[in-house]
Amino acid sequence: MLILGIESSCDETGVALYDPEKGLLADALHSQIEMHRLYGGVVPELASRDHIRRVIPLINAVMDKAGKKPSDLSAVAVTEGPGLAGALLVGNSVAHGIGFALGVPVIGIHHLEGHLLSPLLSDNPPKFPFIALLVSGGHTQLMEVKGLGEYSVIGETLDDAVGEAFDKTAQALGKAYPGGPAVSAMADMGQSGVIDLPRPLLHSPDCNFSFSGLKTAVMNTIRKHSGPLTDEYKNDLARAFVDSVTEVLVAKSLRALKHYGYKSLVVAGGVSANKQLREALRSACGKRGVKIYFPPAALCTDNGAMIAAAAAAHLKEISEGASEKEDGFSIKPRWSLEESGRA
């Protein structure tokens, strides 16, 4: 079985070929970061146009790399939502066109489900059930995952996603978009405890998050600082920000694990690549006998491999030999993960 995965929900065009038995055969990714950096964030119209330019060449590249022909495909998987409407239209147009031409099924995948199941691509994949922490530029959620398609949100951000807070903090510290890697690198050179920042909702009894106030606290700390904004000061502030975010994410994850009685934690999404977060979660989970799973570092951000792997997990539930017969298709720019389950 050979599955072509296509991801085009935001600012990265990802394509991959996945065999459930042999694993990931080939993948390619084009990031639009340089194009959007000038504007300090993603410009939807530019993103959509760039997906049009990139997706077909990337498909050809992965097919050539794997030594496969279009006729070898068993199915096409594509991100159906959520995401930017124009960007989703590009990926889905191509996916359904290929599916119709080849007479193979086209499987629409929820973007967050792709992230949620991305650790299945690792050498040590998790087994159901587990608690999942999804952390990215647009989402911060804790999920109870009982099985494939059985997802329940047990906590989420009330305002800004953690990745957005990273980007705004980076901007305040004079770093370019996207800010996550830059803030993490600065924090590595800073000292903990020099600057005090709040831990939003740390002691609330639920599993929800809030990062808007933390972002504002960073900006207010800079505004009130009387001395020069030296590199040392900025590094210490970055460290304070990362320490705050990490402490909250770890505490809420442990609270969810304890409340629901699970001993496995999956951490996925772009922010799951953060060095300090990984170290803190591994340490905390190790002390409590909790198994923790991350996707491969190269697959933390949006990519076609996670979409193909998620589709492979669902193929058993799709009628064998089914093919794409419809003339049209739908996209879902706004789509709850809880509504996406097929199980």
C-alpha positions in Angstrom: 0.0 0.0 0.0 1.3 3.4 -0.9 -0.2 6.7 0.3 0.5 10.2 -1.0 0.2 12.8 1.8 -0.4 16.5 1.1 -0.4 19.2 3.7 -1.1 22.9 2.7 -3.1 24.3 5.6 -1.0 27.4 6.3 2.6 28.4 5.3 4.3 25.1 4.5 3.7 22.8 1.6 4.4 19.3 2.6 4.3 16.1 0.5 5.2 12.6 1.5 4.9 8.9 0.4 4.1 6.5 3.1 3.9 2.7 3.2 2.2 1.3 6.4 4.6 -1.7 6.2 7.8 0.0 5.1 7.3 3.4 6.7 8.1 6.8 5.3 9.6 6.3 1.8 10.2 10.0 0.8 9.1 13.4 1.9 9.6 17.0 0.9 8.7 20.3 2.5 8.8 23.9 1.4 8.6 26.6 4.1 7.3 30.1 3.3 9.0 31.7 6.3 11.2 34.0 4.3 8.3 35.3 2.3 6.1 36.1 5.3 8.9 37.3 7.6 8.7 40.8 5.9 5.1 41.1 7.2 5.7 39.7 10.7 3.2 36.9 10.1 1.4 34.8 7.5 -0.3 36.6 4.7 -3.1 34.2 3.5 -3.2 35.3 -0.2 0.5 35.0 -0.6 0.4 31.6 1.2 -2.2 30.3 -1.2 -0.4 31.4 -4.3 2.9 29.9 -3.2 1.2 26.5 -2.5 0.0 26.6 -6.2 3.6 27.0 -7.3 5.1 24.4 -5.0 2.8 21.4 -4.7 3.1 19.7 -8.1 6.9 20.0 -8.2 7.1 18.6 -4.7 4.9 15.7 -5.6 7.1 14.9 -8.6 10.2 15.2 -6.4 9.0 12.6 -3.8 7.7 10.2 -6.5 11.1 10.3 -8.2 13.0 10.0 -4.9 11.0 6.9 -4.0 11.2 5.5 -7.5 7.4 5.3 -7.8 4.8 6.1 -10.5 1.4 7.6 -10.0 -0.2 4.3 -10.8 1.5 2.8 -7.7 -0.6 5.0 -5.4 -3.3 3.2 -3.3 -4.7 6.4 -1.8 -4.2 10.2 -1.4 -4.4 11.9 2.0 -4.9 15.6 2.3 -5.4 18.1 5.1 -9.1 19.0 4.9 -9.0 21.5 7.7 -8.7 23.5 9.8 -6.5 26.2 8.2 -6.5 29.0 5.7 -9.3 28.5 3.3 -7.3 29.4 0.1 -4.4 27.2 1.2 -6.6 24.3 1.9 -8.3 24.7 -1.5 -5.0 24.3 -3.2 -4.1 21.0 -1.5 -7.6 19.6 -1.8 -7.9 20.5 -5.5 -4.7 18.7 -6.3 -5.5 15.7 -4.1 -9.0 15.1 -5.4 -7.8 15.6 -9.0 -5.2 12.9 -8.5 -7.7 10.6 -6.8 -10.3 11.1 -9.6 -7.7 10.5 -12.3 -6.4 7.3 -10.7 -9.6 6.0 -9.2 -8.1 5.8 -5.7 -9.7 7.0 -2.4 -9.0 10.5 -1.2 -8.9 10.7 2.6 -9.5 14.1 4.3 -7.5 14.5 7.5 -7.9 16.9 10.4 -4.7 18.9 10.7 -4.4 18.4 14.4 -5.1 14.7 14.1 -2.0 14.6 11.8 0.0 16.2 14.6 -1.6 14.0 17.2 -0.7 10.8 15.4 2.7 12.0 14.2 4.6 10.1 16.9 3.4 6.9 15.0 6.3 7.8 12.6 8.9 7.4 15.4 10.9 4.3 16.2 8.9 3.9 19.4 5.3 4.7 18.7 2.7 5.2 21.4 -0.2 2.9 22.0 -3.8 4.0 22.8 -5.0 5.3 25.2 -3.0 8.4 26.2 -3.1 12.1 27.0 -1.9 14.4 24.3 -0.5 17.9 24.5 -0.8 19.8 21.2 1.3 22.9 21.1 1.7 25.1 18.0 1.4 28.6 16.7 -2.3 28.3 16.5 -3.3 25.7 19.1 -2.6 24.8 22.7 -4.8 21.9 23.8 -4.8 18.9 26.1 -6.7 15.9 24.7 -7.8 12.6 26.1 -7.2 10.0 23.3 -9.0 6.8 23.9 -8.4 5.4 20.5 -8.3 6.3 16.8 -11.0 8.9 16.2 -11.9 9.1 19.9 -10.6 12.5 21.0 -11.9 14.7 23.8 -10.6 18.2 24.6 -9.9 18.4 28.3 -8.1 21.8 28.3 -7.2 24.5 25.9 -6.0 28.1 25.7 -8.5 30.8 26.6 -6.7 33.3 24.4 -3.3 33.1 22.7 -1.7 29.9 21.6 1.7 29.2 23.1 3.4 29.5 19.7 1.8 32.9 19.2 3.2 34.0 22.6 6.6 32.9 21.5 6.3 35.0 18.3 5.2 38.1 20.1 7.9 37.8 22.7 10.5 37.4 20.0 9.2 40.5 18.3 9.5 42.4 21.6 13.1 41.2 22.0 14.0 42.3 18.5 13.9 39.0 16.7 12.3 38.2 13.4 9.2 36.0 12.7 8.9 33.1 13.5 10.1 33.6 17.1 10.1 30.2 18.7 13.6 29.0 17.8 15.1 32.5 18.5 13.6 32.8 22.0 14.7 29.2 22.8 18.3 30.0 21.8 18.3 33.2 23.8 16.9 31.4 26.8 19.8 28.9 26.6 22.2 31.8 27.2 20.0 33.4 30.0 19.8 32.7 33.7 16.7 31.4 35.5 15.4 33.5 38.4 16.9 36.8 37.4 13.6 38.2 36.1 10.2 37.2 37.5 7.2 36.6 35.2 3.7 35.3 36.0 2.7 31.7 35.6 -0.9 32.1 34.1 -3.5 29.7 35.5 -0.8 27.6 37.0 -2.9 26.9 40.2 -6.3 26.8 38.5 -8.0 23.4 39.1 -8.7 22.9 35.4 -6.5 22.1 32.5 -6.9 25.3 30.6 -4.2 27.7 29.5 -3.8 31.5 29.1 -0.7 33.2 27.5 -2.0 36.6 26.5 -1.1 38.1 29.9 2.3 36.5 29.9 3.0 38.1 26.5 1.9 41.5 27.9 4.0 41.0 31.0 7.1 40.6 28.8 6.3 43.8 27.0 5.7 45.7 30.3 8.9 44.4 31.8 10.8 45.8 28.8 9.0 49.1 29.0 9.7 49.5 32.7 13.4 48.5 32.5 15.5 51.6 33.3 18.8 50.4 32.0 20.0 49.5 28.6 18.5 46.5 26.8 21.7 44.5 26.7 22.0 41.1 25.2 22.4 39.7 28.7 19.2 41.3 29.8 17.3 40.1 26.8 18.6 36.5 27.3 17.5 36.6 30.9 14.1 37.8 29.9 13.8 35.1 27.3 14.8 32.5 29.9 12.1 33.9 32.3 9.5 33.6 29.5 10.5 30.0 28.6 10.6 29.0 32.2 7.1 30.3 32.7 5.7 28.6 29.6 7.4 25.4 30.4 6.3 25.3 34.1 2.7 25.8 33.1 2.6 23.3 30.3 4.3 20.6 32.4 2.0 21.3 35.4 -1.2 21.1 33.3 0.0 17.9 31.5 0.7 16.2 34.8 -2.7 17.3 36.2 -4.4 15.8 33.2 -2.5 12.5 33.5 -3.3 12.2 37.2 -7.0 13.1 36.8 -7.6 10.7 34.0 -5.3 8.0 35.3 -3.1 7.6 32.3 0.6 6.8 32.2 1.4 7.9 28.6 1.8 11.4 27.3 2.1 12.4 23.6 3.5 15.8 22.8 3.1 17.1 19.3 2.9 20.3 17.2 5.6 22.8 16.2 6.4 23.9 19.8 7.0 20.3 20.7 10.5 20.7 19.1 11.4 23.3 21.9 14.5 22.0 23.7 13.6 23.4 27.1 10.0 22.0 27.0 11.2 18.5 26.0 13.8 18.4 28.8 11.3 19.6 31.4 8.6 17.1 30.3 11.0 14.2 30.1 12.3 15.0 33.6 8.8 15.4 35.1 7.4 12.3 33.4 10.4 10.2 34.3 10.0 11.0 38.0 6.3 9.8 37.8 6.8 6.7 35.7 5.0 8.3 32.8 6.0 7.3 29.2 6.4 10.3 27.0 6.4 10.4 23.2 7.4 13.0 20.7 7.4 13.0 16.9 10.7 12.9 15.1 12.3 16.4 15.4 12.0 16.9 11.6 8.3 16.2 11.7 7.2 18.5 14.5 6.1 21.3 12.1 3.5 20.8 9.4 4.4 18.1 7.0 2.9 15.6 4.5 4.2 12.5 6.4 1.9 13.0 9.4 -1.1 13.4 7.1 -0.3 10.2 5.2 0.3 8.3 8.5 -3.0 9.4 9.9 -4.7 8.3 6.7 -3.1 4.9 6.9 -4.5 4.5 10.4 -8.0 5.2 9.1 -7.8 3.1 5.9 -9.0 0.0 7.7 -12.3 1.7 8.3 -12.8 2.7 4.7 -14.4 0.3 2.2 -11.8 -1.7 0.4 -11.5 -0.7 -3.2 -13.5 2.5 -2.7 -12.6 5.3 -5.1 -13.3 9.0 -5.4 -16.4 9.4 -7.5 -17.7 12.8 -6.4 -17.4 15.8 -8.7 -16.7 18.2 -5.7 -15.2 18.3 -2.3 -15.3 20.4 0.8 -12.7 22.1 3.0 -13.2 23.0 6.7 -11.2 26.1 7.7 -12.9 25.8 11.1 -13.1 22.3 12.4 -13.1 20.8 15.9 -10.9 17.8 16.3 -13.6 16.2 18.4 -15.9 16.3 15.4 -13.4 14.7 13.1 -13.4 11.1 14.5 -14.4 8.3 12.3 -14.4 5.7 15.0 
